[in-house]
Amino acid sequence: MSEDKETPERRRERLKHEEVKRNPTGNMNDAFNRNNEAGNLSGLAGSLGWKGLGILITVLIIGFIVVSLFLK
């Protein structure tokens, strides 16, 4: 498809994918914000992907260890 015949929907999707490739942390920020709006944890896990979910779990585990060391 050429640029002239591209539909607005396809153009939005293409620009969204390009932005995600350029700024992966922005995608994680969007996922956190989307979770706050929707209020469900499964939406957060689905929108983050496996890498983002792994980072989130790692941060939670490290945070738990740090908090448990300070509260001893």
PDB file of N, CA, C, O and CB in Angstrom:
ATOM      1  N   MET A   1       0.831  -1.185   0.000  1.00  0.00           N
ATOM      2  CA  MET A   1       0.000   0.000   0.000  1.00  0.00           C
ATOM      3  C   MET A   1       0.873   1.245   0.000  1.00  0.00           C
ATOM      4  O   MET A   1       1.858   1.325   0.734  1.00  0.00           O
ATOM      5  CB  MET A   1      -0.944   0.000   1.206  1.00  0.00           C
ATOM      6  N   SER A   2       0.512   2.200  -0.815  1.00  0.00           N
ATOM      7  CA  SER A   2       1.265   3.449  -0.794  1.00  0.00           C
ATOM      8  C   SER A   2       0.734   4.350   0.305  1.00  0.00           C
ATOM      9  O   SER A   2      -0.331   4.097   0.868  1.00  0.00           O
ATOM     10  CB  SER A   2       1.191   4.159  -2.157  1.00  0.00           C
ATOM     11  N   GLU A   3       1.473   5.390   0.603  1.00  0.00           N
ATOM     12  CA  GLU A   3       1.072   6.333   1.657  1.00  0.00           C
ATOM     13  C   GLU A   3      -0.245   7.016   1.315  1.00  0.00           C
ATOM     14  O   GLU A   3      -1.038   7.303   2.212  1.00  0.00           O
ATOM     15  CB  GLU A   3       2.163   7.388   1.875  1.00  0.00           C
ATOM     16  N   ASP A   4      -0.496   7.283   0.022  1.00  0.00           N
ATOM     17  CA  ASP A   4      -1.699   8.009  -0.377  1.00  0.00           C
ATOM     18  C   ASP A   4      -2.961   7.184  -0.186  1.00  0.00           C
ATOM     19  O   ASP A   4      -4.018   7.738   0.116  1.00  0.00           O
ATOM     20  CB  ASP A   4      -1.589   8.438  -1.819  1.00  0.00           C
ATOM     21  N   LYS A   5      -2.870   5.870  -0.356  1.00  0.00           N
ATOM     22  CA  LYS A   5      -4.058   5.023  -0.290  1.00  0.00           C
ATOM     23  C   LYS A   5      -4.237   4.351   1.069  1.00  0.00           C
ATOM     24  O   LYS A   5      -5.098   3.486   1.229  1.00  0.00           O
ATOM     25  CB  LYS A   5      -3.992   3.971  -1.363  1.00  0.00           C
ATOM     26  N   GLU A   6      -3.436   4.744   2.030  1.00  0.00           N
ATOM     27  CA  GLU A   6      -3.512   4.143   3.359  1.00  0.00           C
ATOM     28  C   GLU A   6      -4.717   4.710   4.109  1.00  0.00           C
ATOM     29  O   GLU A   6      -4.913   5.925   4.152  1.00  0.00           O
ATOM     30  CB  GLU A   6      -2.202   4.395   4.154  1.00  0.00           C
ATOM     31  N   THR A   7      -5.517   3.830   4.694  1.00  0.00           N
ATOM     32  CA  THR A   7      -6.686   4.282   5.445  1.00  0.00           C
ATOM     33  C   THR A   7      -6.242   4.901   6.766  1.00  0.00           C
ATOM     34  O   THR A   7      -5.152   4.596   7.251  1.00  0.00           O
ATOM     35  CB  THR A   7      -7.667   3.110   5.695  1.00  0.00           C
ATOM     36  N   PRO A   8      -7.060   5.756   7.350  1.00  0.00           N
ATOM     37  CA  PRO A   8      -6.690   6.369   8.635  1.00  0.00           C
ATOM     38  C   PRO A   8      -6.466   5.336   9.738  1.00  0.00           C
ATOM     39  O   PRO A   8      -5.579   5.514  10.573  1.00  0.00           O
ATOM     40  CB  PRO A   8      -7.767   7.346   9.072  1.00  0.00           C
ATOM     41  N   GLU A   9      -7.253   4.263   9.755  1.00  0.00           N
ATOM     42  CA  GLU A   9      -7.089   3.222  10.771  1.00  0.00           C
ATOM     43  C   GLU A   9      -5.730   2.539  10.634  1.00  0.00           C
ATOM     44  O   GLU A   9      -5.033   2.319  11.625  1.00  0.00           O
ATOM     45  CB  GLU A   9      -8.218   2.182  10.663  1.00  0.00           C
ATOM     46  N   ARG A  10      -5.363   2.208   9.400  1.00  0.00           N
ATOM     47  CA  ARG A  10      -4.082   1.541   9.180  1.00  0.00           C
ATOM     48  C   ARG A  10      -2.925   2.474   9.525  1.00  0.00           C
ATOM     49  O   ARG A  10      -1.899   2.044  10.053  1.00  0.00           O
ATOM     50  CB  ARG A  10      -3.965   1.063   7.722  1.00  0.00           C
ATOM     51  N   ARG A  11      -3.107   3.754   9.220  1.00  0.00           N
ATOM     52  CA  ARG A  11      -2.051   4.719   9.522  1.00  0.00           C
ATOM     53  C   ARG A  11      -1.860   4.847  11.034  1.00  0.00           C
ATOM     54  O   ARG A  11      -0.725   4.882  11.511  1.00  0.00           O
ATOM     55  CB  ARG A  11      -2.382   6.096   8.905  1.00  0.00           C
ATOM     56  N   ARG A  12      -2.965   4.916  11.796  1.00  0.00           N
ATOM     57  CA  ARG A  12      -2.859   4.982  13.257  1.00  0.00           C
ATOM     58  C   ARG A  12      -2.154   3.758  13.813  1.00  0.00           C
ATOM     59  O   ARG A  12      -1.293   3.874  14.686  1.00  0.00           O
ATOM     60  CB  ARG A  12      -4.244   5.113  13.889  1.00  0.00           C
ATOM     61  N   GLU A  13      -2.519   2.583  13.308  1.00  0.00           N
ATOM     62  CA  GLU A  13      -1.882   1.349  13.777  1.00  0.00           C
ATOM     63  C   GLU A  13      -0.388   1.339  13.455  1.00  0.00           C
ATOM     64  O   GLU A  13       0.432   0.953  14.288  1.00  0.00           O
ATOM     65  CB  GLU A  13      -2.562   0.125  13.146  1.00  0.00           C
ATOM     66  N   ARG A  14      -0.040   1.768  12.236  1.00  0.00           N
ATOM     67  CA  ARG A  14       1.365   1.794  11.836  1.00  0.00           C
ATOM     68  C   ARG A  14       2.155   2.759  12.717  1.00  0.00           C
ATOM     69  O   ARG A  14       3.256   2.434  13.162  1.00  0.00           O
ATOM     70  CB  ARG A  14       1.497   2.193  10.354  1.00  0.00           C
ATOM     71  N   LEU A  15       1.601   3.941  12.970  1.00  0.00           N
ATOM     72  CA  LEU A  15       2.288   4.910  13.823  1.00  0.00           C
ATOM     73  C   LEU A  15       2.411   4.413  15.257  1.00  0.00           C
ATOM     74  O   LEU A  15       3.420   4.654  15.921  1.00  0.00           O
ATOM     75  CB  LEU A  15       1.556   6.244  13.801  1.00  0.00           C
ATOM     76  N   LYS A  16       1.383   3.721  15.730  1.00  0.00           N
ATOM     77  CA  LYS A  16       1.422   3.164  17.086  1.00  0.00           C
ATOM     78  C   LYS A  16       2.532   2.116  17.208  1.00  0.00           C
ATOM     79  O   LYS A  16       3.271   2.104  18.192  1.00  0.00           O
ATOM     80  CB  LYS A  16       0.056   2.539  17.454  1.00  0.00           C
ATOM     81  N   HIS A  17       2.648   1.240  16.209  1.00  0.00           N
ATOM     82  CA  HIS A  17       3.688   0.209  16.238  1.00  0.00           C
ATOM     83  C   HIS A  17       5.080   0.828  16.155  1.00  0.00           C
ATOM     84  O   HIS A  17       6.007   0.364  16.819  1.00  0.00           O
ATOM     85  CB  HIS A  17       3.487  -0.784  15.087  1.00  0.00           C
ATOM     86  N   GLU A  18       5.229   1.873  15.344  1.00  0.00           N
ATOM     87  CA  GLU A  18       6.528   2.535  15.253  1.00  0.00           C
ATOM     88  C   GLU A  18       6.900   3.191  16.581  1.00  0.00           C
ATOM     89  O   GLU A  18       8.061   3.148  16.988  1.00  0.00           O
ATOM     90  CB  GLU A  18       6.518   3.581  14.129  1.00  0.00           C
ATOM     91  N   GLU A  19       5.932   3.794  17.254  1.00  0.00           N
ATOM     92  CA  GLU A  19       6.191   4.435  18.545  1.00  0.00           C
ATOM     93  C   GLU A  19       6.589   3.409  19.596  1.00  0.00           C
ATOM     94  O   GLU A  19       7.479   3.663  20.407  1.00  0.00           O
ATOM     95  CB  GLU A  19       4.959   5.212  19.012  1.00  0.00           C
ATOM     96  N   VAL A  20       5.938   2.261  19.587  1.00  0.00           N
ATOM     97  CA  VAL A  20       6.272   1.208  20.553  1.00  0.00           C
ATOM     98  C   VAL A  20       7.689   0.705  20.316  1.00  0.00           C
ATOM     99  O   VAL A  20       8.408   0.414  21.272  1.00  0.00           O
ATOM    100  CB  VAL A  20       5.267   0.037  20.456  1.00  0.00           C
ATOM    101  N   LYS A  21       8.098   0.599  19.055  1.00  0.00           N
ATOM    102  CA  LYS A  21       9.459   0.158  18.752  1.00  0.00           C
ATOM    103  C   LYS A  21      10.490   1.185  19.214  1.00  0.00           C
ATOM    104  O   LYS A  21      11.565   0.817  19.689  1.00  0.00           O
ATOM    105  CB  LYS A  21       9.611  -0.101  17.251  1.00  0.00           C
ATOM    106  N   ARG A  22      10.164   2.480  19.076  1.00  0.00           N
ATOM    107  CA  ARG A  22      11.103   3.529  19.467  1.00  0.00           C
ATOM    108  C   ARG A  22      11.140   3.742  20.971  1.00  0.00           C
ATOM    109  O   ARG A  22      12.177   4.135  21.506  1.00  0.00           O
ATOM    110  CB  ARG A  22      10.745   4.823  18.782  1.00  0.00           C
ATOM    111  N   ASN A  23      10.039   3.493  21.666  1.00  0.00           N
ATOM    112  CA  ASN A  23       9.950   3.841  23.085  1.00  0.00           C
ATOM    113  C   ASN A  23       9.246   2.726  23.865  1.00  0.00           C
ATOM    114  O   ASN A  23       8.068   2.869  24.195  1.00  0.00           O
ATOM    115  CB  ASN A  23       9.200   5.184  23.269  1.00  0.00           C
ATOM    116  N   PRO A  24       9.936   1.616  24.168  1.00  0.00           N
ATOM    117  CA  PRO A  24       9.272   0.507  24.863  1.00  0.00           C
ATOM    118  C   PRO A  24       8.851   0.847  26.290  1.00  0.00           C
ATOM    119  O   PRO A  24       7.882   0.274  26.787  1.00  0.00           O
ATOM    120  CB  PRO A  24      10.182  -0.688  24.890  1.00  0.00           C
ATOM    121  N   THR A  25       9.551   1.762  26.964  1.00  0.00           N
ATOM    122  CA  THR A  25       9.142   2.106  28.322  1.00  0.00           C
ATOM    123  C   THR A  25       7.858   2.922  28.321  1.00  0.00           C
ATOM    124  O   THR A  25       7.093   2.886  29.285  1.00  0.00           O
ATOM    125  CB  THR A  25      10.251   2.877  29.031  1.00  0.00           C
ATOM    126  N   GLY A  26       7.624   3.651  27.248  1.00  0.00           N
ATOM    127  CA  GLY A  26       6.358   4.370  27.121  1.00  0.00           C
ATOM    128  C   GLY A  26       5.199   3.398  27.033  1.00  0.00           C
ATOM    129  O   GLY A  26       4.110   3.678  27.535  1.00  0.00           O
ATOM    130  N   ASN A  27       5.425   2.259  26.399  1.00  0.00           N
ATOM    131  CA  ASN A  27       4.397   1.229  26.326  1.00  0.00           C
ATOM    132  C   ASN A  27       4.092   0.690  27.719  1.00  0.00           C
ATOM    133  O   ASN A  27       2.933   0.433  28.043  1.00  0.00           O
ATOM    134  CB  ASN A  27       4.836   0.088  25.391  1.00  0.00           C
ATOM    135  N   MET A  28       5.119   0.518  28.544  1.00  0.00           N
ATOM    136  CA  MET A  28       4.890   0.035  29.907  1.00  0.00           C
ATOM    137  C   MET A  28       4.107   1.080  30.703  1.00  0.00           C
ATOM    138  O   MET A  28       3.209   0.738  31.473  1.00  0.00           O
ATOM    139  CB  MET A  28       6.238  -0.289  30.609  1.00  0.00           C
ATOM    140  N   ASN A  29       4.452   2.352  30.511  1.00  0.00           N
ATOM    141  CA  ASN A  29       3.722   3.428  31.184  1.00  0.00           C
ATOM    142  C   ASN A  29       2.258   3.429  30.754  1.00  0.00           C
ATOM    143  O   ASN A  29       1.368   3.598  31.588  1.00  0.00           O
ATOM    144  CB  ASN A  29       4.369   4.796  30.880  1.00  0.00           C
ATOM    145  N   ASP A  30       2.003   3.242  29.467  1.00  0.00           N
ATOM    146  CA  ASP A  30       0.629   3.167  28.982  1.00  0.00           C
ATOM    147  C   ASP A  30      -0.105   1.985  29.598  1.00  0.00           C
ATOM    148  O   ASP A  30      -1.288   2.082  29.922  1.00  0.00           O
ATOM    149  CB  ASP A  30       0.607   3.063  27.461  1.00  0.00           C
ATOM    150  N   ALA A  31       0.595   0.876  29.758  1.00  0.00           N
ATOM    151  CA  ALA A  31      -0.037  -0.307  30.339  1.00  0.00           C
ATOM    152  C   ALA A  31      -0.418  -0.055  31.790  1.00  0.00           C
ATOM    153  O   ALA A  31      -1.500  -0.453  32.222  1.00  0.00           O
ATOM    154  CB  ALA A  31       0.897  -1.521  30.240  1.00  0.00           C
ATOM    155  N   PHE A  32       0.460   0.605  32.553  1.00  0.00           N
ATOM    156  CA  PHE A  32       0.131   0.924  33.943  1.00  0.00           C
ATOM    157  C   PHE A  32      -1.044   1.883  34.014  1.00  0.00           C
ATOM    158  O   PHE A  32      -1.939   1.710  34.842  1.00  0.00           O
ATOM    159  CB  PHE A  32       1.343   1.525  34.660  1.00  0.00           C
ATOM    160  N   ASN A  33      -1.050   2.895  33.152  1.00  0.00           N
ATOM    161  CA  ASN A  33      -2.151   3.853  33.153  1.00  0.00           C
ATOM    162  C   ASN A  33      -3.462   3.199  32.733  1.00  0.00           C
ATOM    163  O   ASN A  33      -4.520   3.523  33.271  1.00  0.00           O
ATOM    164  CB  ASN A  33      -1.834   5.020  32.229  1.00  0.00           C
ATOM    165  N   ARG A  34      -3.393   2.280  31.773  1.00  0.00           N
ATOM    166  CA  ARG A  34      -4.593   1.590  31.329  1.00  0.00           C
ATOM    167  C   ARG A  34      -5.152   0.728  32.454  1.00  0.00           C
ATOM    168  O   ARG A  34      -6.369   0.607  32.599  1.00  0.00           O
ATOM    169  CB  ARG A  34      -4.297   0.731  30.090  1.00  0.00           C
ATOM    170  N   ASN A  35      -4.269   0.129  33.253  1.00  0.00           N
ATOM    171  CA  ASN A  35      -4.712  -0.674  34.380  1.00  0.00           C
ATOM    172  C   ASN A  35      -5.421   0.198  35.416  1.00  0.00           C
ATOM    173  O   ASN A  35      -6.426  -0.217  35.992  1.00  0.00           O
ATOM    174  CB  ASN A  35      -3.522  -1.404  35.017  1.00  0.00           C
ATOM    175  N   ASN A  36      -4.907   1.393  35.653  1.00  0.00           N
ATOM    176  CA  ASN A  36      -5.542   2.289  36.609  1.00  0.00           C
ATOM    177  C   ASN A  36      -6.940   2.678  36.155  1.00  0.00           C
ATOM    178  O   ASN A  36      -7.844   2.830  36.977  1.00  0.00           O
ATOM    179  CB  ASN A  36      -4.693   3.535  36.812  1.00  0.00           C
ATOM    180  N   GLU A  37      -7.118   2.837  34.866  1.00  0.00           N
ATOM    181  CA  GLU A  37      -8.430   3.206  34.348  1.00  0.00           C
ATOM    182  C   GLU A  37      -9.389   2.017  34.379  1.00  0.00           C
ATOM    183  O   GLU A  37     -10.554   2.168  34.747  1.00  0.00           O
ATOM    184  CB  GLU A  37      -8.305   3.744  32.922  1.00  0.00           C
ATOM    185  N   ALA A  38      -8.907   0.845  33.997  1.00  0.00           N
ATOM    186  CA  ALA A  38      -9.778  -0.322  33.902  1.00  0.00           C
ATOM    187  C   ALA A  38      -9.928  -1.013  35.257  1.00  0.00           C
ATOM    188  O   ALA A  38     -11.013  -1.485  35.597  1.00  0.00           O
ATOM    189  CB  ALA A  38      -9.232  -1.306  32.866  1.00  0.00           C
ATOM    190  N   GLY A  39      -8.848  -1.075  36.028  1.00  0.00           N
ATOM    191  CA  GLY A  39      -8.906  -1.648  37.366  1.00  0.00           C
ATOM    192  C   GLY A  39      -8.762  -3.146  37.438  1.00  0.00           C
ATOM    193  O   GLY A  39      -9.110  -3.740  38.459  1.00  0.00           O
ATOM    194  N   ASN A  40      -8.260  -3.788  36.391  1.00  0.00           N
ATOM    195  CA  ASN A  40      -8.074  -5.237  36.497  1.00  0.00           C
ATOM    196  C   ASN A  40      -6.617  -5.610  36.233  1.00  0.00           C
ATOM    197  O   ASN A  40      -5.963  -5.030  35.366  1.00  0.00           O
ATOM    198  CB  ASN A  40      -9.003  -5.977  35.511  1.00  0.00           C
ATOM    199  N   LEU A  41      -6.130  -6.566  36.978  1.00  0.00           N
ATOM    200  CA  LEU A  41      -4.740  -6.983  36.876  1.00  0.00           C
ATOM    201  C   LEU A  41      -4.474  -7.791  35.614  1.00  0.00           C
ATOM    202  O   LEU A  41      -3.367  -7.744  35.077  1.00  0.00           O
ATOM    203  CB  LEU A  41      -4.354  -7.790  38.088  1.00  0.00           C
ATOM    204  N   SER A  42      -5.461  -8.527  35.134  1.00  0.00           N
ATOM    205  CA  SER A  42      -5.251  -9.312  33.916  1.00  0.00           C
ATOM    206  C   SER A  42      -5.050  -8.401  32.710  1.00  0.00           C
ATOM    207  O   SER A  42      -4.318  -8.758  31.787  1.00  0.00           O
ATOM    208  CB  SER A  42      -6.439 -10.256  33.672  1.00  0.00           C
ATOM    209  N   GLY A  43      -5.681  -7.240  32.703  1.00  0.00           N
ATOM    210  CA  GLY A  43      -5.461  -6.281  31.624  1.00  0.00           C
ATOM    211  C   GLY A  43      -4.044  -5.759  31.625  1.00  0.00           C
ATOM    212  O   GLY A  43      -3.446  -5.562  30.567  1.00  0.00           O
ATOM    213  N   LEU A  44      -3.502  -5.532  32.817  1.00  0.00           N
ATOM    214  CA  LEU A  44      -2.119  -5.079  32.937  1.00  0.00           C
ATOM    215  C   LEU A  44      -1.166  -6.153  32.422  1.00  0.00           C
ATOM    216  O   LEU A  44      -0.254  -5.855  31.652  1.00  0.00           O
ATOM    217  CB  LEU A  44      -1.787  -4.722  34.402  1.00  0.00           C
ATOM    218  N   ALA A  45      -1.369  -7.375  32.836  1.00  0.00           N
ATOM    219  CA  ALA A  45      -0.484  -8.466  32.425  1.00  0.00           C
ATOM    220  C   ALA A  45      -0.562  -8.699  30.924  1.00  0.00           C
ATOM    221  O   ALA A  45       0.455  -8.974  30.286  1.00  0.00           O
ATOM    222  CB  ALA A  45      -0.838  -9.752  33.173  1.00  0.00           C
ATOM    223  N   GLY A  46      -1.743  -8.593  30.361  1.00  0.00           N
ATOM    224  CA  GLY A  46      -1.891  -8.802  28.929  1.00  0.00           C
ATOM    225  C   GLY A  46      -1.275  -7.696  28.105  1.00  0.00           C
ATOM    226  O   GLY A  46      -0.735  -7.953  27.030  1.00  0.00           O
ATOM    227  N   SER A  47      -1.346  -6.475  28.589  1.00  0.00           N
ATOM    228  CA  SER A  47      -0.832  -5.360  27.806  1.00  0.00           C
ATOM    229  C   SER A  47       0.669  -5.187  27.952  1.00  0.00           C
ATOM    230  O   SER A  47       1.299  -4.602  27.070  1.00  0.00           O
ATOM    231  CB  SER A  47      -1.526  -4.092  28.206  1.00  0.00           C
ATOM    232  N   LEU A  48       1.265  -5.673  29.031  1.00  0.00           N
ATOM    233  CA  LEU A  48       2.703  -5.522  29.215  1.00  0.00           C
ATOM    234  C   LEU A  48       3.502  -6.494  28.354  1.00  0.00           C
ATOM    235  O   LEU A  48       4.602  -6.158  27.915  1.00  0.00           O
ATOM    236  CB  LEU A  48       3.059  -5.718  30.669  1.00  0.00           C
ATOM    237  N   GLY A  49       2.987  -7.661  28.108  1.00  0.00           N
ATOM    238  CA  GLY A  49       3.760  -8.674  27.405  1.00  0.00           C
ATOM    239  C   GLY A  49       4.636  -9.432  28.386  1.00  0.00           C
ATOM    240  O   GLY A  49       4.646  -9.133  29.581  1.00  0.00           O
ATOM    241  N   TRP A  50       5.364 -10.403  27.886  1.00  0.00           N
ATOM    242  CA  TRP A  50       6.119 -11.260  28.801  1.00  0.00           C
ATOM    243  C   TRP A  50       7.332 -10.552  29.377  1.00  0.00           C
ATOM    244  O   TRP A  50       7.708 -10.821  30.518  1.00  0.00           O
ATOM    245  CB  TRP A  50       6.556 -12.523  28.093  1.00  0.00           C
ATOM    246  N   LYS A  51       7.962  -9.649  28.617  1.00  0.00           N
ATOM    247  CA  LYS A  51       9.128  -8.939  29.154  1.00  0.00           C
ATOM    248  C   LYS A  51       8.710  -7.960  30.243  1.00  0.00           C
ATOM    249  O   LYS A  51       9.320  -7.904  31.310  1.00  0.00           O
ATOM    250  CB  LYS A  51       9.872  -8.194  28.032  1.00  0.00           C
ATOM    251  N   GLY A  52       7.686  -7.206  29.967  1.00  0.00           N
ATOM    252  CA  GLY A  52       7.210  -6.233  30.948  1.00  0.00           C
ATOM    253  C   GLY A  52       6.710  -6.896  32.211  1.00  0.00           C
ATOM    254  O   GLY A  52       6.947  -6.405  33.314  1.00  0.00           O
ATOM    255  N   LEU A  53       6.014  -8.017  32.050  1.00  0.00           N
ATOM    256  CA  LEU A  53       5.522  -8.744  33.210  1.00  0.00           C
ATOM    257  C   LEU A  53       6.680  -9.315  34.027  1.00  0.00           C
ATOM    258  O   LEU A  53       6.625  -9.338  35.256  1.00  0.00           O
ATOM    259  CB  LEU A  53       4.575  -9.866  32.773  1.00  0.00           C
ATOM    260  N   GLY A  54       7.725  -9.774  33.343  1.00  0.00           N
ATOM    261  CA  GLY A  54       8.909 -10.268  34.051  1.00  0.00           C
ATOM    262  C   GLY A  54       9.594  -9.160  34.838  1.00  0.00           C
ATOM    263  O   GLY A  54      10.032  -9.375  35.968  1.00  0.00           O
ATOM    264  N   ILE A  55       9.685  -7.981  34.244  1.00  0.00           N
ATOM    265  CA  ILE A  55      10.280  -6.837  34.948  1.00  0.00           C
ATOM    266  C   ILE A  55       9.437  -6.466  36.148  1.00  0.00           C
ATOM    267  O   ILE A  55       9.972  -6.196  37.223  1.00  0.00           O
ATOM    268  CB  ILE A  55      10.426  -5.627  34.009  1.00  0.00           C
ATOM    269  N   LEU A  56       8.121  -6.449  35.977  1.00  0.00           N
ATOM    270  CA  LEU A  56       7.220  -6.111  37.075  1.00  0.00           C
ATOM    271  C   LEU A  56       7.364  -7.095  38.233  1.00  0.00           C
ATOM    272  O   LEU A  56       7.433  -6.680  39.390  1.00  0.00           O
ATOM    273  CB  LEU A  56       5.774  -6.087  36.585  1.00  0.00           C
ATOM    274  N   ILE A  57       7.409  -8.376  37.937  1.00  0.00           N
ATOM    275  CA  ILE A  57       7.552  -9.401  38.978  1.00  0.00           C
ATOM    276  C   ILE A  57       8.897  -9.252  39.682  1.00  0.00           C
ATOM    277  O   ILE A  57       8.975  -9.367  40.905  1.00  0.00           O
ATOM    278  CB  ILE A  57       7.416 -10.821  38.372  1.00  0.00           C
ATOM    279  N   THR A  58       9.959  -8.997  38.910  1.00  0.00           N
ATOM    280  CA  THR A  58      11.285  -8.808  39.497  1.00  0.00           C
ATOM    281  C   THR A  58      11.312  -7.616  40.437  1.00  0.00           C
ATOM    282  O   THR A  58      11.871  -7.699  41.531  1.00  0.00           O
ATOM    283  CB  THR A  58      12.327  -8.628  38.404  1.00  0.00           C
ATOM    284  N   VAL A  59      10.713  -6.508  40.020  1.00  0.00           N
ATOM    285  CA  VAL A  59      10.668  -5.313  40.868  1.00  0.00           C
ATOM    286  C   VAL A  59       9.877  -5.586  42.141  1.00  0.00           C
ATOM    287  O   VAL A  59      10.268  -5.139  43.219  1.00  0.00           O
ATOM    288  CB  VAL A  59      10.048  -4.128  40.102  1.00  0.00           C
ATOM    289  N   LEU A  60       8.769  -6.317  42.029  1.00  0.00           N
ATOM    290  CA  LEU A  60       7.977  -6.646  43.212  1.00  0.00           C
ATOM    291  C   LEU A  60       8.765  -7.523  44.190  1.00  0.00           C
ATOM    292  O   LEU A  60       8.706  -7.306  45.400  1.00  0.00           O
ATOM    293  CB  LEU A  60       6.684  -7.351  42.801  1.00  0.00           C
ATOM    294  N   ILE A  61       9.490  -8.499  43.679  1.00  0.00           N
ATOM    295  CA  ILE A  61      10.277  -9.388  44.538  1.00  0.00           C
ATOM    296  C   ILE A  61      11.396  -8.610  45.229  1.00  0.00           C
ATOM    297  O   ILE A  61      11.612  -8.761  46.431  1.00  0.00           O
ATOM    298  CB  ILE A  61      10.866 -10.557  43.717  1.00  0.00           C
ATOM    299  N   ILE A  62      12.107  -7.776  44.462  1.00  0.00           N
ATOM    300  CA  ILE A  62      13.191  -6.976  45.053  1.00  0.00           C
ATOM    301  C   ILE A  62      12.619  -6.011  46.093  1.00  0.00           C
ATOM    302  O   ILE A  62      13.208  -5.821  47.157  1.00  0.00           O
ATOM    303  CB  ILE A  62      13.963  -6.190  43.950  1.00  0.00           C
ATOM    304  N   GLY A  63      11.482  -5.407  45.789  1.00  0.00           N
ATOM    305  CA  GLY A  63      10.841  -4.503  46.750  1.00  0.00           C
ATOM    306  C   GLY A  63      10.447  -5.221  48.026  1.00  0.00           C
ATOM    307  O   GLY A  63      10.612  -4.678  49.118  1.00  0.00           O
ATOM    308  N   PHE A  64       9.932  -6.429  47.904  1.00  0.00           N
ATOM    309  CA  PHE A  64       9.559  -7.216  49.068  1.00  0.00           C
ATOM    310  C   PHE A  64      10.777  -7.542  49.932  1.00  0.00           C
ATOM    311  O   PHE A  64      10.709  -7.468  51.159  1.00  0.00           O
ATOM    312  CB  PHE A  64       8.864  -8.503  48.633  1.00  0.00           C
ATOM    313  N   ILE A  65      11.890  -7.901  49.291  1.00  0.00           N
ATOM    314  CA  ILE A  65      13.117  -8.220  50.024  1.00  0.00           C
ATOM    315  C   ILE A  65      13.636  -6.984  50.751  1.00  0.00           C
ATOM    316  O   ILE A  65      14.021  -7.067  51.917  1.00  0.00           O
ATOM    317  CB  ILE A  65      14.197  -8.770  49.067  1.00  0.00           C
ATOM    318  N   VAL A  66      13.648  -5.839  50.069  1.00  0.00           N
ATOM    319  CA  VAL A  66      14.142  -4.604  50.687  1.00  0.00           C
ATOM    320  C   VAL A  66      13.272  -4.212  51.878  1.00  0.00           C
ATOM    321  O   VAL A  66      13.795  -3.836  52.927  1.00  0.00           O
ATOM    322  CB  VAL A  66      14.176  -3.460  49.655  1.00  0.00           C
ATOM    323  N   VAL A  67      11.965  -4.295  51.728  1.00  0.00           N
ATOM    324  CA  VAL A  67      11.056  -3.942  52.813  1.00  0.00           C
ATOM    325  C   VAL A  67      11.220  -4.905  53.992  1.00  0.00           C
ATOM    326  O   VAL A  67      11.215  -4.480  55.148  1.00  0.00           O
ATOM    327  CB  VAL A  67       9.600  -3.950  52.316  1.00  0.00           C
ATOM    328  N   SER A  68      11.365  -6.186  53.703  1.00  0.00           N
ATOM    329  CA  SER A  68      11.521  -7.153  54.798  1.00  0.00           C
ATOM    330  C   SER A  68      12.838  -6.957  55.543  1.00  0.00           C
ATOM    331  O   SER A  68      12.905  -7.217  56.745  1.00  0.00           O
ATOM    332  CB  SER A  68      11.443  -8.581  54.257  1.00  0.00           C
ATOM    333  N   LEU A  69      13.888  -6.504  54.854  1.00  0.00           N
ATOM    334  CA  LEU A  69      15.164  -6.228  55.533  1.00  0.00           C
ATOM    335  C   LEU A  69      15.057  -5.011  56.438  1.00  0.00           C
ATOM    336  O   LEU A  69      15.635  -5.004  57.524  1.00  0.00           O
ATOM    337  CB  LEU A  69      16.283  -6.014  54.508  1.00  0.00           C
ATOM    338  N   PHE A  70      14.335  -3.990  56.018  1.00  0.00           N
ATOM    339  CA  PHE A  70      14.196  -2.796  56.830  1.00  0.00           C
ATOM    340  C   PHE A  70      13.250  -2.987  58.019  1.00  0.00           C
ATOM    341  O   PHE A  70      13.373  -2.272  59.014  1.00  0.00           O
ATOM    342  CB  PHE A  70      13.711  -1.662  55.975  1.00  0.00           C
ATOM    343  N   LEU A  71      12.332  -3.912  57.942  1.00  0.00           N
ATOM    344  CA  LEU A  71      11.368  -4.103  59.016  1.00  0.00           C
ATOM    345  C   LEU A  71      11.819  -5.134  60.043  1.00  0.00           C
ATOM    346  O   LEU A  71      11.094  -5.395  61.003  1.00  0.00           O
ATOM    347  CB  LEU A  71      10.044  -4.514  58.440  1.00  0.00           C
ATOM    348  N   LYS A  72      12.987  -5.722  59.869  1.00  0.00           N
ATOM    349  CA  LYS A  72      13.479  -6.720  60.844  1.00  0.00           C
ATOM    350  C   LYS A  72      13.942  -6.082  62.096  1.00  0.00           C
ATOM    351  O   LYS A  72      14.384  -6.773  63.015  1.00  0.00           O
ATOM    352  CB  LYS A  72      14.600  -7.536  60.268  1.00  0.00           C
TER     353      LYS A  72
END
